[in-house]
Amino acid sequence: MGNNSYQALIFEKFCKTAATCLFILSLLLLWIFIVIAAIFPVSFPTKDIKSLQFLKTLNEIKLKAGIKENIKLIAPIFCFYSGNASVRRNSDGEIFLWLTPDMLFLPEDEFAAVAAHELGHLVSGHVDDGKSPYESNSESIKREQAEADAWAMKWVGRKSLEKSLTRFYPKEMVKDRLAEAEKILKSGKLPRFVSP
């Protein structure tokens, strides 16, 4: 009888140790996954967005921007962060507008501002400059954001851009970004590398 209770005690300790190890391992794997997701967000499994309203809005902005290529609207199936969008061109020349899932619930005017800002990056040549976003310094990132904001302001208006920026950024940052975009618009020096 004593031997059986000793074996039961050993088995219980083994189970607790194994459960603790599995728990720690799962936390470590989750942390690794989150880090990878933050560094390589576009490699998430994605789904095409077929919302007629979003595609109509995107096509209206494409027309104003003079972009003739098709743009695929995609979002990750799952995502650990929100308020992120980017425009990418793959090696085949295919263009993707990538959005976090929460952006698919934006009001139409705010979605238009997000799409216009991202297409502003495309038109300004920021997408095809061959630089990784991680290679850019803070001044060049600030300039590129201001140029994209200026295009968005031109295509969808200041009010829509301000509403969408206010949703994702602090008010003081929004004020600075709008001021920079307005300076670029007034100067008439909007960079254009994608010809209509």
N, CA, C and O of each residue as an XYZ file, in Angstrom:
784
protein
N       0.836     -1.199      0.000
C       0.000      0.000      0.000
C       0.867      1.245      0.000
O       0.581      2.199     -0.723
N       1.938      1.249      0.812
C       2.831      2.399      0.882
C       3.493      2.685     -0.447
O       3.699      3.844     -0.807
N       3.834      1.620     -1.188
C       4.485      1.782     -2.481
C       3.545      2.447     -3.477
O       3.970      3.279     -4.278
N       2.255      2.075     -3.428
C       1.260      2.670     -4.341
C       1.084      4.165     -4.076
O       0.977      4.947     -5.020
N       1.054      4.572     -2.804
C       0.880      5.992     -2.512
C       2.143      6.778     -2.893
O       2.057      7.939     -3.290
N       3.323      6.134     -2.768
C       4.555      6.812     -3.197
C       4.531      7.015     -4.717
O       4.909      8.080     -5.205
N       4.090      6.002     -5.459
C       4.000      6.110     -6.917
C       2.960      7.164     -7.322
O       3.167      7.907     -8.282
N       1.850      7.224     -6.592
C       0.814      8.224     -6.886
C       1.353      9.631     -6.643
O       1.061     10.557     -7.400
N       2.151      9.782     -5.567
C       2.745     11.090     -5.268
C       3.737     11.490     -6.350
O       3.743     12.646     -6.775
N       4.561     10.581     -6.799
C       5.530     10.848     -7.875
C       4.787     11.202     -9.166
O       5.159     12.143     -9.867
N       3.725     10.433     -9.473
C       2.952     10.701    -10.688
C       2.296     12.084    -10.620
O       2.266     12.811    -11.613
N       1.774     12.439     -9.451
C       1.146     13.758     -9.272
C       2.170     14.879     -9.478
O       1.874     15.878    -10.135
N       3.382     14.713     -8.912
C       4.443     15.714     -9.099
C       4.830     15.829    -10.572
O       5.035     16.926    -11.093
N       4.924     14.671    -11.233
C       5.264     14.661    -12.646
C       4.209     15.425    -13.459
O       4.553     16.228    -14.326
N       2.943     15.174    -13.178
C       1.851     15.852    -13.895
C       1.883     17.361    -13.672
O       1.698     18.139    -14.608
N       2.121     17.770    -12.421
C       2.192     19.207    -12.137
C       3.377     19.852    -12.847
O       3.249     20.943    -13.404
N       4.515     19.193    -12.831
C       5.712     19.721    -13.504
C       5.487     19.800    -15.014
O       5.833     20.794    -15.652
N       4.908     18.747    -15.572
C       4.642     18.730    -17.015
C       3.652     19.836    -17.395
O       3.836     20.512    -18.408
N       2.600     20.020    -16.583
C       1.610     21.075    -16.860
C       2.256     22.455    -16.779
O       1.972     23.321    -17.607
N       3.114     22.665    -15.799
C       3.813     23.949    -15.663
C       4.717     24.196    -16.861
O       4.739     25.296    -17.413
N       5.464     23.172    -17.263
C       6.356     23.311    -18.435
C       5.564     23.624    -19.703
O       5.956     24.487    -20.488
N       4.448     22.920    -19.897
C       3.609     23.178    -21.081
C       3.048     24.598    -21.061
O       2.994     25.262    -22.097
N       2.635     25.058    -19.893
C       2.107     26.417    -19.764
C       3.181     27.446    -20.114
O       2.921     28.379    -20.873
N       4.386     27.281    -19.565
C       5.489     28.215    -19.846
C       5.863     28.166    -21.329
O       6.112     29.206    -21.940
N       5.903     26.972    -21.905
C       6.222     26.825    -23.327
C       5.168     27.504    -24.197
O       5.516     28.160    -25.179
N       3.892     27.360    -23.858
C       2.832     27.997    -24.655
C       2.919     29.523    -24.554
O       2.684     30.218    -25.543
N       3.255     30.055    -23.369
C       3.443     31.508    -23.235
C       4.615     31.987    -24.074
O       4.538     33.037    -24.713
N       5.697     31.224    -24.075
C       6.876     31.576    -24.875
C       6.533     31.565    -26.363
O       6.905     32.485    -27.092
N       5.827     30.530    -26.816
C       5.434     30.461    -28.233
C       4.495     31.600    -28.614
O       4.608     32.152    -29.708
N       3.572     31.957    -27.730
C       2.673     33.071    -27.987
C       3.462     34.373    -28.104
O       3.199     35.181    -28.995
N       4.417     34.578    -27.218
C       5.254     35.785    -27.259
C       6.035     35.843    -28.570
O       6.105     36.899    -29.198
N       6.626     34.718    -28.993
C       7.377     34.663    -30.255
C       6.454     34.988    -31.423
O       6.831     35.738    -32.323
N       5.255     34.431    -31.414
C       4.292     34.688    -32.487
C       3.922     36.169    -32.552
O       3.845     36.736    -33.642
N       3.694     36.801    -31.404
C       3.335     38.224    -31.375
C       4.483     39.074    -31.913
O       4.254     40.018    -32.668
N       5.714     38.745    -31.531
C       6.874     39.496    -32.025
C       6.996     39.354    -33.538
O       7.217     40.343    -34.237
N       6.855     38.148    -34.042
C       6.933     37.920    -35.491
C       5.801     38.667    -36.197
O       6.013     39.262    -37.253
N       4.610     38.638    -35.620
C       3.458     39.323    -36.223
C       3.686     40.825    -36.284
O       3.271     41.476    -37.243
N       4.338     41.382    -35.275
C       4.600     42.820    -35.259
C       5.652     43.203    -36.294
O       5.586     44.287    -36.872
N       6.611     42.330    -36.530
C       7.697     42.643    -37.473
C       7.275     42.379    -38.913
O       7.647     43.131    -39.813
N       6.509     41.330    -39.137
C       6.115     40.943    -40.493
C       4.599     40.872    -40.631
O       4.065     39.793    -40.889
N       3.882     41.998    -40.465
C       2.414     41.925    -40.455
C       1.797     41.489    -41.774
O       0.728     40.879    -41.772
N       2.443     41.786    -42.911
C       1.831     41.481    -44.200
C       1.871     39.992    -44.492
O       1.170     39.521    -45.388
N       2.697     39.226    -43.734
C       2.780     37.797    -43.997
C       1.696     36.995    -43.267
O       1.651     35.770    -43.375
N       0.830     37.681    -42.532
C      -0.293     36.994    -41.889
C      -1.181     36.365    -42.948
O      -1.266     36.876    -44.065
N      -1.847     35.256    -42.615
C      -2.865     34.764    -43.552
C      -3.916     35.857    -43.740
O      -4.391     36.439    -42.765
N      -4.276     36.131    -44.978
C      -5.194     37.236    -45.256
C      -6.413     36.753    -46.022
O      -6.450     35.638    -46.542
N      -7.406     37.627    -46.073
C      -8.587     37.362    -46.884
C      -8.846     38.591    -47.743
O      -8.597     39.723    -47.327
N      -9.344     38.351    -48.934
C      -9.710     39.462    -49.810
C     -10.987     40.094    -49.275
O     -11.886     39.402    -48.797
N     -11.053     41.407    -49.363
C     -12.243     42.134    -48.936
C     -13.076     42.413    -50.180
O     -12.592     43.010    -51.142
N     -14.300     41.986    -50.154
C     -15.152     42.130    -51.341
C     -16.317     43.089    -51.100
O     -17.291     43.085    -51.853
N     -16.219     43.908    -50.055
C     -17.285     44.856    -49.766
C     -17.446     45.814    -50.944
O     -16.504     46.511    -51.324
N     -18.645     45.840    -51.513
C     -18.881     46.698    -52.672
C     -18.663     48.169    -52.331
O     -18.146     48.929    -53.150
N     -19.059     48.572    -51.116
C     -18.903     49.972    -50.726
C     -17.424     50.349    -50.625
O     -17.017     51.406    -51.108
N     -16.625     49.490    -50.000
C     -15.192     49.775    -49.863
C     -14.513     49.787    -51.226
O     -13.671     50.641    -51.501
N     -14.884     48.834    -52.078
C     -14.271     48.781    -53.408
C     -14.679     49.993    -54.239
O     -13.869     50.526    -54.997
N     -15.925     50.431    -54.101
C     -16.390     51.632    -54.817
C     -15.590     52.853    -54.347
O     -15.133     53.652    -55.163
N     -15.427     52.990    -53.030
C     -14.663     54.099    -52.470
C     -13.215     54.044    -52.945
O     -12.648     55.061    -53.342
N     -12.625     52.861    -52.905
C     -11.244     52.691    -53.352
C     -11.101     53.061    -54.823
O     -10.131     53.717    -55.203
N     -12.057     52.650    -55.656
C     -11.997     52.971    -57.088
C     -12.152     54.465    -57.343
O     -11.524     55.005    -58.254
N     -12.979     55.136    -56.551
C     -13.125     56.592    -56.696
C     -11.806     57.301    -56.391
O     -11.425     58.244    -57.084
N     -11.119     56.842    -55.354
C      -9.839     57.458    -54.999
C      -8.782     57.123    -56.048
O      -7.970     57.978    -56.404
N      -8.787     55.878    -56.549
C      -7.854     55.497    -57.619
C      -8.017     56.418    -58.821
O      -7.032     56.842    -59.426
N      -9.257     56.724    -59.162
C      -9.541     57.600    -60.292
C      -8.955     58.993    -60.054
O      -8.312     59.557    -60.939
N      -9.178     59.548    -58.851
C      -8.611     60.862    -58.515
C      -7.091     60.836    -58.514
O      -6.440     61.813    -58.886
N      -6.526     59.690    -58.087
C      -5.073     59.559    -57.998
C      -4.435     59.262    -59.350
O      -3.221     59.385    -59.511
N      -5.253     58.872    -60.314
C      -4.717     58.525    -61.624
C      -3.999     57.188    -61.633
O      -3.079     56.984    -62.425
N      -4.407     56.279    -60.763
C      -3.793     54.950    -60.702
C      -4.632     54.001    -61.546
O      -5.835     53.855    -61.331
N      -3.978     53.358    -62.508
C      -4.715     52.487    -63.431
C      -4.677     51.020    -63.013
O      -5.559     50.245    -63.383
N      -3.653     50.637    -62.240
C      -3.523     49.236    -61.850
C      -4.628     48.845    -60.878
O      -5.171     49.681    -60.156
N      -4.949     47.548    -60.879
C      -5.899     47.024    -59.896
C      -5.238     47.002    -58.530
O      -4.038     46.758    -58.411
N      -6.025     47.257    -57.509
C      -5.530     47.204    -56.141
C      -6.397     46.216    -55.381
O      -7.621     46.344    -55.343
N      -5.750     45.233    -54.780
C      -6.454     44.222    -53.995
C      -6.540     44.717    -52.560
O      -5.537     45.121    -51.972
N      -7.730     44.683    -52.010
C      -7.976     45.109    -50.634
C      -7.957     43.859    -49.761
O      -8.783     42.964    -49.944
N      -7.019     43.788    -48.810
C      -6.898     42.594    -47.980
C      -6.777     42.966    -46.501
O      -6.396     44.084    -46.154
N      -7.110     42.005    -45.645
C      -6.967     42.172    -44.201
C      -6.555     40.827    -43.619
O      -6.945     39.782    -44.140
N      -5.770     40.843    -42.543
C      -5.397     39.565    -41.933
C      -6.620     38.903    -41.312
O      -7.563     39.576    -40.895
N      -6.591     37.592    -41.259
C      -7.701     36.859    -40.657
C      -7.739     37.114    -39.153
O      -8.812     37.152    -38.551
N      -6.565     37.288    -38.552
C      -6.479     37.662    -37.142
C      -5.318     38.631    -36.987
O      -4.388     38.630    -37.793
N      -5.373     39.440    -35.970
C      -4.351     40.471    -35.799
C      -4.325     40.900    -34.336
O      -5.366     40.976    -33.684
N      -3.113     41.185    -33.820
C      -2.969     41.549    -32.413
C      -2.930     43.051    -32.183
O      -2.797     43.487    -31.039
N      -3.040     43.836    -33.210
C      -3.005     45.282    -33.046
C      -4.003     45.895    -34.001
O      -4.536     45.207    -34.871
N      -4.263     47.184    -33.851
C      -5.293     47.814    -34.656
C      -4.777     49.113    -35.253
O      -3.682     49.579    -34.940
N      -5.598     49.675    -36.116
C      -5.292     50.987    -36.680
C      -4.058     51.008    -37.552
O      -3.291     51.971    -37.522
N      -3.857     49.954    -38.335
C      -2.674     49.908    -39.178
C      -3.095     49.616    -40.614
O      -3.970     48.790    -40.871
N      -2.455     50.310    -41.531
C      -2.710     50.090    -42.953
C      -1.400     50.275    -43.686
O      -0.519     50.998    -43.222
N      -1.270     49.630    -44.818
C      -0.100     49.850    -45.656
C      -0.450     49.464    -47.085
O      -1.375     48.691    -47.337
N       0.312     50.021    -48.004
C       0.136     49.666    -49.403
C       1.450     49.021    -49.849
O       2.532     49.518    -49.540
N       1.342     47.924    -50.568
C       2.511     47.162    -51.001
C       2.367     46.797    -52.466
O       1.264     46.632    -52.987
N       3.528     46.675    -53.121
C       3.554     46.169    -54.498
C       4.463     44.946    -54.468
O       5.614     45.035    -54.042
N       3.945     43.797    -54.923
C       4.802     42.608    -54.908
C       5.683     42.574    -56.153
O       5.605     43.465    -56.999
N       6.515     41.548    -56.262
C       7.480     41.473    -57.367
C       6.802     41.359    -58.735
O       7.410     41.685    -59.755
N       5.545     40.899    -58.763
C       4.797     40.815    -60.030
C       4.138     42.139    -60.399
O       3.503     42.241    -61.448
N       4.282     43.155    -59.550
C       3.664     44.447    -59.811
C       2.261     44.577    -59.257
O       1.635     45.629    -59.387
N       1.753     43.500    -58.630
C       0.404     43.526    -58.053
C       0.412     44.415    -56.808
O       1.334     44.350    -55.994
N      -0.628     45.249    -56.670
C      -0.699     46.200    -55.556
C      -1.738     45.723    -54.548
O      -2.840     45.310    -54.908
N      -1.352     45.792    -53.265
C      -2.240     45.389    -52.182
C      -2.417     46.545    -51.210
O      -1.444     47.186    -50.814
N      -3.653     46.805    -50.832
C      -3.940     47.725    -49.728
C      -4.291     46.835    -48.549
O      -5.328     46.173    -48.537
N      -3.397     46.830    -47.542
C      -3.505     45.941    -46.390
C      -4.041     46.732    -45.214
O      -3.517     47.798    -44.891
N      -5.094     46.214    -44.563
C      -5.728     46.896    -43.433
C      -5.875     45.937    -42.261
O      -6.057     44.736    -42.462
N      -5.798     46.456    -41.036
C      -6.138     45.624    -39.893
C      -7.664     45.467    -39.867
O      -8.376     46.355    -40.336
N      -8.175     44.358    -39.329
C      -9.614     44.080    -39.395
C     -10.497     45.187    -38.835
O     -11.599     45.399    -39.339
N     -10.037     45.905    -37.796
C     -10.876     46.959    -37.215
C     -11.160     48.082    -38.208
O     -12.162     48.786    -38.083
N     -10.279     48.251    -39.193
C     -10.485     49.314    -40.183
C     -11.640     49.010    -41.127
O     -12.142     49.900    -41.814
N     -12.056     47.757    -41.156
C     -13.171     47.385    -42.014
C     -14.503     47.847    -41.439
O     -15.541     47.727    -42.090
N     -14.474     48.372    -40.231
C     -15.700     48.866    -39.597
C     -15.702     50.395    -39.505
O     -16.554     50.973    -38.830
N     -14.764     51.041    -40.171
C     -14.733     52.504    -40.166
C     -15.906     53.068    -40.959
O     -16.374     52.430    -41.902
N     -16.385     54.253    -40.592
C     -17.364     54.924    -41.448
C     -16.740     55.176    -42.825
O     -15.519     55.255    -42.961
N     -17.580     55.297    -43.816
C     -17.098     55.404    -45.201
C     -16.109     56.542    -45.403
O     -15.102     56.360    -46.087
N     -16.369     57.719    -44.824
C     -15.466     58.853    -45.042
C     -14.097     58.620    -44.404
O     -13.080     59.064    -44.937
N     -14.070     57.918    -43.256
C     -12.788     57.634    -42.613
C     -12.027     56.547    -43.365
O     -10.803     56.607    -43.489
N     -12.761     55.553    -43.868
C     -12.110     54.544    -44.705
C     -11.506     55.209    -45.941
O     -10.391     54.881    -46.348
N     -12.246     56.141    -46.533
C     -11.752     56.857    -47.715
C     -10.460     57.595    -47.388
O      -9.533     57.603    -48.197
N     -10.387     58.213    -46.214
C      -9.181     58.948    -45.820
C      -8.001     57.999    -45.630
O      -6.883     58.309    -46.042
N      -8.244     56.844    -45.010
C      -7.171     55.857    -44.829
C      -6.675     55.372    -46.193
O      -5.471     55.321    -46.443
N      -7.616     55.017    -47.068
C      -7.241     54.535    -48.407
C      -6.505     55.624    -49.182
O      -5.511     55.338    -49.849
N      -6.977     56.864    -49.105
C      -6.331     57.970    -49.820
C      -4.920     58.203    -49.295
O      -3.999     58.440    -50.076
N      -4.745     58.137    -47.983
C      -3.410     58.305    -47.398
C      -2.461     57.223    -47.936
O      -1.336     57.522    -48.337
N      -2.923     55.970    -47.940
C      -2.061     54.881    -48.411
C      -1.769     55.012    -49.902
O      -0.643     54.758    -50.330
N      -2.762     55.403    -50.701
C      -2.506     55.610    -52.127
C      -1.599     56.818    -52.344
O      -0.880     56.890    -53.341
N      -1.636     57.769    -51.405
C      -0.699     58.892    -51.448
C       0.735     58.417    -51.337
O       1.624     58.957    -51.996
N       0.969     57.406    -50.505
C       2.310     56.809    -50.421
C       2.704     56.193    -51.760
O       3.847     56.322    -52.199
N       1.746     55.520    -52.406
C       2.014     54.880    -53.691
C       2.352     55.921    -54.752
O       3.353     55.796    -55.458
N       1.514     56.950    -54.859
C       1.697     57.995    -55.871
C       3.000     58.773    -55.642
O       3.646     59.201    -56.599
N       3.381     58.954    -54.377
C       4.596     59.704    -54.054
C       5.873     58.884    -54.231
O       6.975     59.416    -54.095
N       5.730     57.599    -54.533
C       6.909     56.767    -54.763
C       7.503     56.163    -53.509
O       8.586     55.578    -53.558
N       6.815     56.292    -52.384
C       7.362     55.739    -51.137
C       7.368     54.215    -51.147
O       8.196     53.589    -50.486
N       6.447     53.621    -51.897
C       6.322     52.168    -51.934
C       7.414     51.553    -52.789
O       7.900     50.461    -52.493
N       7.797     52.245    -53.841
C       8.741     51.689    -54.807
C      10.156     52.230    -54.638
O      10.994     52.058    -55.523
N      10.432     52.886    -53.503
C      11.762     53.464    -53.330
C      12.812     52.433    -52.923
O      13.992     52.756    -52.788
N      12.375     51.195    -52.729
C      13.318     50.121    -52.423
C      13.785     50.096    -50.977
O      14.543     49.205    -50.592
N      13.349     51.055    -50.171
C      13.768     51.111    -48.772
C      12.767     50.374    -47.902
O      11.557     50.431    -48.124
N      13.294     49.691    -46.921
C      12.435     49.092    -45.906
C      12.029     50.202    -44.956
O      12.822     51.113    -44.717
N      10.797     50.161    -44.393
C      10.406     51.182    -43.417
C      11.382     51.251    -42.239
O      11.506     52.289    -41.588
N      12.075     50.138    -41.972
C      13.000     50.098    -40.844
C      14.314     50.819    -41.171
O      15.088     51.132    -40.266
N      14.571     51.085    -42.471
C      15.790     51.786    -42.872
C      15.607     53.299    -42.819
O      16.591     54.038    -42.821
N      14.382     53.762    -42.774
C      14.115     55.196    -42.824
C      14.378     55.840    -41.470
O      14.189     55.225    -40.421
N      14.821     57.101    -41.522
C      14.982     57.828    -40.260
C      13.687     58.576    -39.956
O      12.789     58.642    -40.795
N      13.599     59.132    -38.764
C      12.336     59.748    -38.340
C      11.961     60.949    -39.198
O      10.774     61.204    -39.401
N      12.934     61.690    -39.705
C      12.622     62.844    -40.558
C      12.042     62.414    -41.898
O      11.097     63.028    -42.391
N      12.604     61.358    -42.492
C      12.062     60.915    -43.784
C      10.682     60.282    -43.602
O       9.819     60.414    -44.470
N      10.471     59.592    -42.470
C       9.137     59.022    -42.192
C       8.129     60.153    -42.020
O       7.018     60.082    -42.547
N       8.510     61.191    -41.288
C       7.617     62.348    -41.069
C       7.276     63.026    -42.400
O       6.126     63.397    -42.638
N       8.291     63.185    -43.268
C       8.065     63.810    -44.576
C       7.135     62.943    -45.424
O       6.212     63.460    -46.054
N       7.371     61.624    -45.444
C       6.522     60.726    -46.237
C       5.081     60.733    -45.729
O       4.144     60.723    -46.527
N       4.899     60.749    -44.412
C       3.546     60.809    -43.850
C       2.858     62.114    -44.253
O       1.677     62.118    -44.601
N       3.605     63.220    -44.204
C       3.031     64.520    -44.575
C       2.628     64.539    -46.051
O       1.581     65.078    -46.407
N       3.467     63.946    -46.907
C       3.130     63.900    -48.339
C       1.884     63.054    -48.579
O       1.008     63.440    -49.354
N       1.804     61.896    -47.912
C       0.625     61.036    -48.067
C      -0.624     61.723    -47.515
O      -1.704     61.616    -48.096
N      -0.471     62.434    -46.381
C      -1.599     63.189    -45.815
C      -2.048     64.295    -46.769
O      -3.244     64.555    -46.908
N      -1.088     64.941    -47.422
C      -1.435     66.017    -48.364
C      -2.258     65.475    -49.537
O      -3.244     66.086    -49.948
N      -1.841     64.322    -50.071
C      -2.628     63.710    -51.139
C      -4.029     63.360    -50.639
O      -5.018     63.616    -51.325
N      -4.110     62.774    -49.439
C      -5.418     62.395    -48.880
C      -6.299     63.627    -48.726
O      -7.490     63.589    -49.033
N      -5.709     64.716    -48.251
C      -6.471     65.960    -48.070
C      -6.994     66.458    -49.417
O      -8.118     66.950    -49.514
N      -6.177     66.327    -50.437
C      -6.569     66.775    -51.781
C      -7.702     65.914    -52.351
O      -8.610     66.432    -53.000
N      -7.648     64.605    -52.109
C      -8.608     63.689    -52.716
C      -9.904     63.524    -51.922
O     -10.971     63.362    -52.516
N      -9.828     63.565    -50.589
C     -11.051     63.315    -49.807
C     -11.407     64.451    -48.863
O     -12.466     64.419    -48.235
N     -10.553     65.443    -48.751
C     -10.851     66.598    -47.912
C     -10.221     66.519    -46.531
O      -9.942     65.443    -46.003
N     -10.011     67.689    -45.974
C      -9.355     67.806    -44.665
C     -10.195     67.169    -43.554
O      -9.660     66.512    -42.661
N     -11.508     67.368    -43.618
C     -12.398     66.898    -42.549
C     -12.333     65.367    -42.394
O     -12.228     64.860    -41.277
N     -12.395     64.640    -43.511
C     -12.335     63.170    -43.450
C     -10.983     62.699    -42.933
O     -10.904     61.771    -42.129
N      -9.915     63.350    -43.402
C      -8.580     62.973    -42.942
C      -8.437     63.228    -41.445
O      -7.902     62.394    -40.714
N      -8.914     64.376    -40.999
C      -8.819     64.714    -39.580
C      -9.599     63.711    -38.724
O      -9.119     63.288    -37.673
N     -10.804     63.328    -39.172
C     -11.601     62.349    -38.423
C     -10.868     61.020    -38.293
O     -10.840     60.426    -37.216
N     -10.274     60.550    -39.395
C      -9.611     59.249    -39.331
C      -8.328     59.320    -38.513
O      -8.034     58.395    -37.755
N      -7.563     60.391    -38.647
C      -6.338     60.519    -37.848
C      -6.657     60.610    -36.357
O      -5.957     60.025    -35.531
N      -7.720     61.348    -36.016
C      -8.098     61.522    -34.615
C      -8.493     60.188    -33.976
O      -8.335     60.002    -32.769
N      -8.996     59.283    -34.772
C      -9.372     57.966    -34.251
C      -8.136     57.177    -33.792
O      -8.216     56.386    -32.852
N      -6.991     57.399    -34.462
C      -5.820     56.569    -34.198
C      -4.655     57.279    -33.498
O      -3.751     56.620    -32.983
N      -4.670     58.619    -33.474
C      -3.528     59.354    -32.914
C      -3.989     60.408    -31.909
O      -5.148     60.822    -31.924
N      -3.067     60.844    -31.025
C      -3.397     61.929    -30.085
C      -3.656     63.238    -30.842
O      -3.115     63.456    -31.926
N      -4.485     64.099    -30.258
C      -4.909     65.342    -30.929
C      -3.737     66.226    -31.341
O      -3.754     66.814    -32.423
N      -2.724     66.323    -30.490
C      -1.579     67.186    -30.805
C      -0.831     66.680    -32.041
O      -0.399     67.473    -32.876
N      -0.683     65.368    -32.152
C      -0.024     64.785    -33.320
C      -0.859     65.022    -34.569
O      -0.313     65.314    -35.633
N      -2.175     64.900    -34.451
C      -3.065     65.131    -35.596
C      -2.929     66.576    -36.073
O      -2.841     66.838    -37.273
N      -2.914     67.501    -35.126
C      -2.776     68.922    -35.454
C      -1.477     69.175    -36.228
O      -1.476     69.889    -37.230
N      -0.378     68.587    -35.758
C       0.921     68.751    -36.431
C       0.905     68.132    -37.824
O       1.409     68.725    -38.779
N       0.325     66.938    -37.938
C       0.291     66.278    -39.253
C      -0.544     67.059    -40.251
O      -0.157     67.194    -41.411
N      -1.689     67.577    -39.810
C      -2.532     68.365    -40.718
C      -1.820     69.648    -41.148
O      -1.916     70.061    -42.304
N      -1.107     70.275    -40.214
C      -0.367     71.507    -40.544
C       0.721     71.227    -41.582
O       0.908     72.007    -42.516
N       1.437     70.110    -41.415
C       2.485     69.742    -42.385
C       1.889     69.468    -43.764
O       2.437     69.894    -44.781
N       0.764     68.754    -43.789
C       0.106     68.445    -45.068
C      -0.370     69.722    -45.751
O      -0.231     69.867    -46.966
N      -0.929     70.645    -44.976
C      -1.397     71.911    -45.554
C      -0.236     72.723    -46.123
O      -0.389     73.377    -47.155
N       0.918     72.689    -45.466
C       2.112     73.385    -45.985
C       2.496     72.838    -47.353
O       2.793     73.593    -48.279
N       2.485     71.510    -47.464
C       2.842     70.878    -48.744
C       1.831     71.247    -49.815
O       2.216     71.544    -50.947
N       0.541     71.236    -49.481
C      -0.490     71.605    -50.452
C      -0.329     73.046    -50.922
O      -0.450     73.339    -52.111
N      -0.053     73.953    -49.965
C       0.108     75.368    -50.322
C       1.340     75.597    -51.187
O       1.342     76.473    -52.052
N       2.393     74.805    -50.953
C       3.624     74.967    -51.739
C       3.434     74.465    -53.162
O       4.163     74.864    -54.070
N       2.443     73.579    -53.359
C       2.205     73.018    -54.687
C       3.268     71.998    -55.083
O       3.382     71.652    -56.259
N       4.044     71.514    -54.120
C       5.141     70.593    -54.419
C       4.833     69.178    -53.929
O       5.585     68.580    -53.161
N       3.718     68.681    -54.396
C       3.379     67.290    -54.067
C       4.157     66.372    -54.977
O       4.042     66.488    -56.197
N       4.959     65.450    -54.424
C       5.738     64.553    -55.298
C       4.820     63.558    -55.987
O       3.886     63.029    -55.386
N       5.106     63.315    -57.265
C       4.296     62.342    -58.016
C       5.221     61.482    -58.853
O       5.883     61.962    -59.773
N       5.254     60.192    -58.514
C       6.112     59.266    -59.241
C       5.324     58.219    -60.011
O       5.885     57.516    -60.851
N       4.028     58.108    -59.734
C       3.159     57.211    -60.490
C       2.374     58.083    -61.439
O       1.565     58.908    -61.013
N       2.609     57.904    -62.724
C       1.921     58.796    -63.669
C       0.530     58.270    -63.988
O       0.301     57.061    -64.027
N      -0.402     59.207    -64.217
C      -1.778     58.777    -64.539
C      -1.863     58.143    -65.913
O      -2.942     57.729    -66.337
